[in-house]
Amino acid sequence: MSTENTTSPRIAILGSGSWATALAKMLMCNTEHINWYMRRQEKIDEFIRIGKNPGYLSSARFDTSRISFTSDINEIVNNSDILVVAIPSPYLKQSLKKMRKSIRHKIVISAVKGMVPEENMVISDYMHFKFHVPMSQLGVIAGPCHAEEVALERLSYLTIGCPDRERAKEIATYFNTPFVHTNISEDIWGMEYSSVMKNIYAIAVGICSGLKYGDNFISVLVANAIQEISRFANAMNPMQRGITDSAYLGDLLVTCYSHFSRNRQFGNMIGIGYSVRAAQIEMEMVAEGYYGTKCIHELNERYHVKLPIVDAVYAIIYEQKPAQAIIQELATKLI
């Protein structure tokens, strides 16, 4: 792996999935060169050979001469100033265990739509407490923005969160393209918790769809979901936030309703009768909401926020309670 001498920040993508690929596509509209960490060398070799990610977003083609790939996470850290982390949450901790280089002086941007399992921490907190990255150097990326639509260059929106507004503006310039508009926010915790929870609600919507509940019921479910997000975000980090902004409500809506939503697909399989394990095998991709459900449920055992939809999803996918009975009970709690 080699990088060119330049005064511009050296930007790296960590991750090899569809969202990592979409983010790389955005970055390459604004930078001459990026670094890209993928865990498997054979995947890198195939990517270079065919000019696109062999596993995800096959419509997105890349000039690989402008990409320095590596399967060595320490090499990517050593040769990069900005780290865009897009490793799925269940694999993040294991991937970062291999890291021997300090990242405390790096800018770290989380594009992870989940929490660190077992730690029950959002990614910014994990990076801050585990790796000592100052909060002013931490950022998050929120939707609504499906990777598949980015690959097709359909108009999409991102919100970049960072406690340092000037840094948020700078980060946003790297992702702003003719087909992706960017906004900024200082509410990194609210955006992160919302990004985790919207996946749980998409599972709930999928379950209800599989059980043949209609649009009327699902609209009420989603309306209650945004209230749950608001209550929980305020309990975790009280501040004035526009919960109907696109980073919260917009991201919730697209994740619950889009046919690209893997969390909704996962929930739909549960609703039509798949076991959790069978649905996971059939999906072949990570449904972040499965892990997020457990994290939020366990975290809420300390905070006791009213989250009936989260509780219902947890009962179905972790306690193996019958989906029909749980949703019928949930229906009596919605307003």
C-alpha positions in Angstrom: 0.0 0.0 0.0 1.3 3.4 -0.9 -0.1 6.9 -0.5 0.8 10.1 -2.4 2.3 13.1 -0.7 -0.4 15.8 -0.5 -1.6 18.5 1.8 -5.1 17.1 1.7 -6.2 14.8 4.4 -5.7 11.1 3.7 -9.1 9.4 3.9 -9.6 5.7 4.6 -12.7 3.5 4.5 -12.8 0.6 6.9 -15.2 -2.1 5.8 -16.1 -4.0 2.7 -19.9 -4.1 2.6 -22.5 -2.2 0.7 -22.5 0.9 2.9 -18.7 1.1 2.8 -18.8 0.8 -0.9 -21.4 3.6 -1.2 -19.3 5.8 1.0 -16.3 5.1 -1.1 -18.2 6.1 -4.2 -19.1 9.5 -2.6 -15.5 10.1 -1.5 -14.1 9.4 -4.9 -16.2 12.2 -6.3 -14.3 14.7 -4.1 -10.8 13.2 -3.6 -8.1 12.0 -5.9 -7.2 9.1 -3.8 -8.6 7.0 -0.9 -7.3 4.2 1.3 -9.5 1.2 1.8 -9.3 -1.6 4.4 -10.9 -4.9 3.7 -10.3 -7.9 6.0 -9.9 -10.5 3.2 -7.1 -10.2 0.7 -8.8 -12.4 -1.8 -11.7 -9.9 -1.9 -9.2 -7.1 -2.6 -7.6 -9.1 -5.4 -11.0 -9.7 -7.0 -12.0 -6.1 -6.6 -8.9 -4.9 -8.4 -9.3 -7.5 -11.1 -12.9 -6.6 -12.0 -13.0 -2.9 -10.9 -16.0 -3.3 -8.5 -16.8 -4.8 -5.2 -17.3 -8.5 -5.9 -19.9 -8.9 -3.2 -21.9 -5.7 -3.0 -23.3 -2.9 -5.3 -22.1 -4.4 -8.5 -23.4 -1.4 -10.5 -20.8 0.9 -8.8 -17.5 0.8 -10.7 -14.2 2.2 -9.4 -11.0 3.4 -10.8 -8.8 1.2 -8.6 -5.7 3.1 -9.6 -7.0 5.8 -7.2 -7.4 3.3 -4.3 -4.8 1.9 -2.0 -6.3 -1.4 -0.7 -4.9 -3.3 2.3 -6.0 -6.1 4.6 -3.7 -4.8 7.3 -5.6 -2.5 9.7 -2.5 -1.1 11.2 -1.2 -0.1 7.7 -4.4 1.8 7.0 -4.3 3.6 10.3 -0.6 4.6 9.8 -1.3 6.0 6.3 -4.6 7.9 7.0 -5.7 11.0 8.7 -9.5 10.4 8.6 -10.9 7.0 9.3 -14.5 6.3 8.0 -15.6 3.2 9.9 -18.2 1.2 8.1 -17.7 -2.3 9.7 -20.9 -3.9 10.8 -21.3 -3.6 14.6 -21.1 -7.3 15.4 -17.7 -7.5 13.8 -16.3 -4.1 14.9 -14.8 -5.0 18.2 -13.0 -8.0 16.8 -11.6 -6.0 13.9 -10.3 -3.2 16.1 -8.6 -5.7 18.4 -6.0 -6.2 15.7 -5.1 -2.5 15.8 -1.8 -1.7 17.4 -1.4 1.9 16.2 -3.0 4.7 18.2 -5.9 6.6 16.6 -6.2 9.3 19.3 -4.9 11.9 16.8 -7.1 10.8 13.9 -10.5 12.0 12.9 -12.8 9.0 13.3 -16.2 9.1 11.5 -18.7 6.3 12.4 -20.9 5.1 9.6 -22.0 2.1 11.7 -25.7 1.7 12.2 -25.4 -0.2 15.4 -23.9 -0.5 18.8 -20.9 -2.5 20.1 -22.4 -5.7 21.3 -21.7 -6.7 25.0 -20.4 -3.2 25.6 -23.8 -1.7 24.8 -22.1 1.5 23.6 -22.6 3.6 20.5 -19.6 3.9 18.3 -18.6 7.4 19.3 -18.5 6.5 23.0 -16.6 3.3 22.2 -14.0 5.2 20.2 -13.7 7.9 22.9 -13.4 5.6 26.0 -11.6 2.7 24.5 -9.2 4.4 22.1 -9.1 7.9 23.7 -10.2 9.8 20.6 -11.3 13.3 21.7 -15.0 14.0 21.1 -14.1 17.0 18.9 -12.4 14.5 16.5 -15.4 12.1 16.3 -18.1 12.3 13.8 -21.1 10.2 12.7 -23.0 9.8 9.4 -26.8 9.4 9.4 -29.2 8.9 6.5 -31.8 8.7 5.1 -29.5 7.1 2.5 -29.7 3.5 1.2 -26.4 2.3 -0.3 -28.3 0.8 -3.3 -29.7 4.2 -4.3 -26.3 5.8 -3.9 -24.9 3.2 -6.3 -27.6 4.1 -8.8 -26.9 7.9 -8.2 -30.5 8.6 -7.1 -30.7 11.8 -5.1 -30.0 11.1 -1.4 -29.3 13.0 1.8 -26.8 12.6 4.6 -26.4 14.4 7.9 -22.9 14.6 9.3 -22.7 14.9 13.1 -19.8 16.3 15.1 -19.6 18.4 18.3 -17.3 20.7 16.4 -19.5 22.4 13.8 -16.6 23.6 11.6 -15.2 20.1 11.5 -18.7 18.8 10.6 -18.8 21.2 7.7 -15.3 20.1 6.5 -16.3 16.4 6.7 -19.5 17.1 4.9 -17.6 18.5 1.8 -16.1 15.0 1.3 -19.5 13.4 0.9 -21.4 16.1 -0.9 -21.9 15.1 -4.6 -24.4 15.9 -7.4 -26.5 13.0 -6.1 -25.9 13.3 -2.3 -26.8 16.4 -0.4 -25.3 16.9 3.1 -26.4 18.6 6.3 -24.6 19.0 9.6 -25.6 18.6 13.2 -23.9 18.7 16.7 -26.2 15.9 18.0 -24.0 12.9 17.5 -25.5 10.8 20.3 -29.1 11.5 19.3 -28.3 10.6 15.7 -26.4 7.4 16.8 -29.2 6.1 19.0 -31.8 7.0 16.3 -29.7 5.0 13.7 -29.6 2.0 16.0 -33.3 2.2 16.9 -34.7 2.7 13.5 -33.4 -0.7 12.5 -35.4 -2.3 15.4 -38.6 -0.6 14.2 -37.9 -1.7 10.7 -37.9 -5.3 12.0 -41.2 -4.6 13.8 -42.7 -3.3 10.6 -41.4 -6.3 8.7 -42.9 -8.7 11.3 -46.3 -6.9 11.1 -46.2 -7.0 7.3 -45.4 -10.8 7.4 -48.4 -11.2 9.8 -50.6 -9.4 7.2 -51.2 -6.2 9.1 -52.0 -3.4 6.8 -50.8 0.1 6.1 -53.1 1.7 8.6 -51.6 -0.2 11.5 -48.1 0.1 10.3 -48.4 3.9 10.0 -49.5 4.0 13.7 -46.6 1.8 14.6 -44.1 4.1 12.9 -45.7 7.2 14.5 -45.2 5.5 17.9 -41.6 4.5 16.9 -40.5 8.1 16.4 -41.9 8.9 19.9 -39.9 6.1 21.4 -36.7 7.4 19.7 -37.4 10.9 21.0 -37.9 9.6 24.6 -34.8 7.4 24.6 -32.5 10.0 22.9 -33.7 12.6 25.5 -33.0 10.2 28.4 -29.5 9.4 27.1 -28.6 13.0 26.1 -31.1 15.7 26.9 -30.9 18.6 24.4 -33.1 20.5 21.9 -33.3 18.3 18.8 -35.7 18.4 15.8 -36.9 14.8 16.0 -38.8 15.3 12.7 -35.6 16.2 10.8 -34.4 13.8 8.1 -31.6 12.4 10.3 -34.2 11.0 12.6 -37.7 10.7 11.1 -36.4 10.5 7.5 -34.0 7.7 8.3 -36.7 5.9 10.3 -39.2 6.1 7.4 -36.8 4.9 4.7 -35.6 2.0 6.8 -39.2 0.9 7.7 -40.7 1.3 4.2 -38.0 0.7 1.6 -37.7 -2.7 -0.2 -33.9 -2.2 0.2 -34.2 -2.4 4.0 -32.6 -5.6 5.1 -34.0 -5.1 8.7 -37.5 -5.0 7.3 -36.8 -8.1 5.2 -35.5 -9.9 8.3 -38.6 -8.9 10.2 -40.9 -10.0 7.4 -39.3 -13.5 7.4 -40.0 -13.7 11.2 -43.6 -12.6 10.6 -44.2 -15.3 8.0 -42.8 -18.0 10.2 -39.0 -18.3 9.8 -37.0 -18.9 12.9 -34.5 -16.2 13.8 -31.6 -18.4 12.7 -33.2 -19.5 9.5 -33.9 -15.8 8.6 -30.3 -14.9 9.3 -29.0 -17.7 7.1 -31.4 -16.8 4.3 -30.5 -13.1 4.5 -26.7 -13.6 4.0 -26.2 -10.0 5.2 -26.2 -8.4 8.6 -29.5 -7.1 9.9 -28.1 -4.6 12.4 -31.4 -4.4 14.2 -31.1 -7.9 15.5 -28.0 -6.9 17.6 -29.4 -3.4 18.3 -32.5 -4.8 19.9 -30.5 -6.6 22.6 -28.2 -3.6 23.2 -31.1 -1.1 23.6 -33.2 -3.5 25.7 -30.3 -4.1 28.1 -29.3 -0.5 28.2 -32.9 0.4 29.0 -32.9 -1.8 32.0 -31.0 1.0 33.6 -33.0 3.9 32.2 -36.6 2.5 32.2 -37.8 4.5 29.2 -41.2 3.5 27.9 -40.3 1.5 24.8 -43.1 -1.0 24.1 -42.1 -1.6 20.4 -38.5 -2.4 21.4 -39.8 -4.7 24.1 -42.1 -6.5 21.7 -39.3 -7.1 19.1 -37.0 -8.3 21.9 -39.7 -10.7 23.1 -40.1 -12.1 19.6 -36.5 -12.5 18.5 -34.7 -13.2 21.7 -37.4 -14.8 23.9 -38.9 -16.8 21.0 -42.4 -15.7 22.0 -45.1 -16.0 19.3 -45.1 -13.0 17.0 -48.9 -12.9 16.5 -49.6 -12.8 20.3 -46.9 -10.2 21.0 -48.1 -7.9 18.2 -51.7 -8.2 19.3 -50.6 -7.2 22.8 -48.5 -4.3 21.4 -51.5 -3.0 19.4 -53.3 -2.2 22.7 -50.4 0.0 23.8 -50.1 2.1 20.6 -51.6 5.6 20.4 
